[in-house]
Amino acid sequence: MIVYRFVERERTSFPVTTMCRTLGVSPSGYWAWAKRPPSARALADAGLTATIRDIHKDSRGTYGVPRIHAELRFTGTRCARKRVARLMRQAGLEGVHRRRFVRTTVQDRDAAPAPDLVNRVFSATCPDQLWVADITYLPTWQGFLYISPRSSTSSAGGSWAGRWPGTSGPS
């Protein structure tokens, strides 16, 4: 049947008899296949695929095989889960996958901890005496975007503009 589909697709470019002879099938077998009406299963699959497309569209493209199968059973349509999976695959439909937990840091048990240079006292008496920073990441379609904000811990407060409140120049 795959050979016949190929012959059907390339029929405009090459003679049918030449293709059939090259591919090892009879031209009469091809013409019998081409004139045969769709089987009952093919017709049922086409109707079920249309229903699956509607359910998938109503779920805004989020439902996968298990939920679509459950929705079909709820509406009274009996079919196997693997049939739903096959029809969705053939139609190019996919549900939305949950994100996996990604562990980004693997702790080295043998490494010495970083020294606490401020003894857990996060206050400063004047500008530029103590700075703190953190790092975080945001997953994007092209990978992770790493963000590292930093700020001074002076009691006067820090400034993202590079100047301290009440001063005229950069710090």
Secondary structure, 3 states (H helix, E strand, C coil): CHHHHHHHHHCCCCCHHHHHHHHCCCHHHHHHHHHCCCCHHHHHHHHHHHHHHHHHHHCCCCCCHHHHHHHHHHCCCCCCHHHHHHHHHHHCCCCCCCCCCCCCCCCCCCCCCCCCCCCCCCCECCCCCCEEECCEEEEECCEEEEECCEEECECCCCCCCCECCCCCCEC
